[in-house]
Amino acid sequence: MSGYNLQLRRDVRKIHPPRMLPSKFTYKIANVNAHVPMNGKQAQSEQKIDKNHLEIMSMEICTIMTRLGYGEMMRRWRVEKYREYDRLMNARSLNKQGNAVTYITAGSKAEGLTCYLESDWDILFVLTDVLCVEADINLLTISDDIDVFRMDTMDTRVYSGHCRLLQERPAAHARYDIITKALCDNGYGGVLLSSSLLLDEYAESTLTHDANLEHHERAGPSMPDTYGGILHTDRVIALRCYCPSILQRWADRRRNWPLPTIVQKVVSLGAFVTPVGFKGSDYKHMEWRICFNTGETELVNNLNDTQAKVYVILKMILRDIIKPNNKEITSYVLKNIIFWQAENTPQTEFHSRSLLYWLHNGLKELRTAIEKKRLCYYMIPERNLMEACGMHDYQQHKWVADITDMLEEGPNVILRLEKIRKAIVASPEPMMWFSKKRMELEMLELERSIRCVEIGEKNVELDDSDSILEKISSRQCDLLIQVAQRMFLNVSSANQLIDIQNRMLM
């Protein structure tokens, strides 16, 4: 173990850990021994030592994050597996429903940044035969089987990044009852699609009485469910959106990141609208939010290893330290901070030695966003992500003060994050062993999910007779027994092994 990792482990065991660095934790670090008179050469030497110390600590934390399952290889593997899962789900949907809905994994799962049970599985359900278009789009290029809605973004009552949907051309053969039931007269001879009515209809149509499935109260456009008491999902219905002018304005910005080929790919992925209006609007029941879920997933997947780890650590700080009660601040705010960092900075500045510097920078940007209640949406800068976020004055003052304390605390703020703190305290060899077992368990669980969809697509009864599922179960059992033995646990039932697995995958 390196001396710096050993120092981290010593510090975390103390009730009042001393600061490893002076309060201003940047590359221009103040002299630790400022009270001692020094000449110019001595001061430069001290600053160089502090900078080297910070860079070595950054590399140590990068290594720990990899062991915790946030490394580049594991991240890429997850991305591919969730894409494979989506492909199989959509093939199965095509066989059963004629491709009425497209299934898209979004959020942290699509980005490969969370373990199997670590966070909610965000899923977009996109109605295939509906398209929303900007003004001046030639409808003759769109199939008659598509229900077309015109995006009204020019109405002064509509907040930036949102729109109202006017029915431009009904489909020749109507297919969606939920669309028909959500249509409203706008009072001027036009027909509007109500976001709140469509959401109500969709929620009603998807209610089930499965004993293993628990439905939760709706949160904005999201319909949360829990499967088997452990797997949390967020379902969001969405409509495809063709808005080339919005995407072109984003593409035309001068930038350091991403590469031009990725910019064009993001443009080609298009956009969606989801049934949620601006919180502060009197007309929110008729408004839709413009989203770029697949494009933003592509952007996150093009962050380098250090940027992705800074993003994950910021999310840990939000969850473990800031702890917003009602999503006043969300991980989506943090994602946009990371995007702006990347666009405005040469990529060569993001490396394992600079992780703590960019974490510090991200916290400063978050503090500014909270203090000013302003953060421009990366895709549509006119939209303020902090507008009508529900943050009260006392929360604002507290969180600004908390983040200021974190900035002054320097690298030791890492020790306040339970997951990282436990990894620092753990001895390297057992930590490495456990990390490998946990990652293999996660891989097996994702392979199991994929295999279950494959069997369902073939209309084969799902049971334990499938040889691939048998091999997966057998290997999972072997791994869990090894973990139980290493932890000196007496395991007497399969349920205890399942409990160990669930805890490992959270």
Secondary structure, 3 states (H helix, E strand, C coil): CCHHHHHHHHHHCCCCCCCCCCCCCCCCCCCCCCCCCCCHHHHHHHHHHHHHHHHHHHHHHHHHHHHHHHCHHHHHHHHHHHHHHHHHHHHHHHHHHCCCEEEEEEHHHHHCCCCCCCCCEEEEEEEEEEEEECCCCCHHHCCCCCEEEEEECCCCCCCCCEEEEEEEECCCCCCCHHHHCCEEECCCCCEEECHHHHHHHHHHHCCCCCCCEEECCCECCEEEEEECCCEEEEEEEEEEEECHHHHHHHHCCCCCCCCHHHHHHHHHHCEEEECCCCCCCCCHHHEEEEECHHHHHHHHHCCCHHHHHHHHHHHHHHHHHHCCCCCCCCHHHHHHHHHHHHHHCCHHHCCHHHHHHHHHHHHHHHHHHHHHCCCECCCCCCCECCCCCCCCHHHHHHHHHHHHHHHHHHHHHHHHCHHHHHHHHCCHHHHHHHHHHHHHHHHHHHHHHHHHHHHHHCCCCCCCCCHHHHHHHHHHHHHHHHHHHHCCCCCCCHHHHHHHHHHHCC
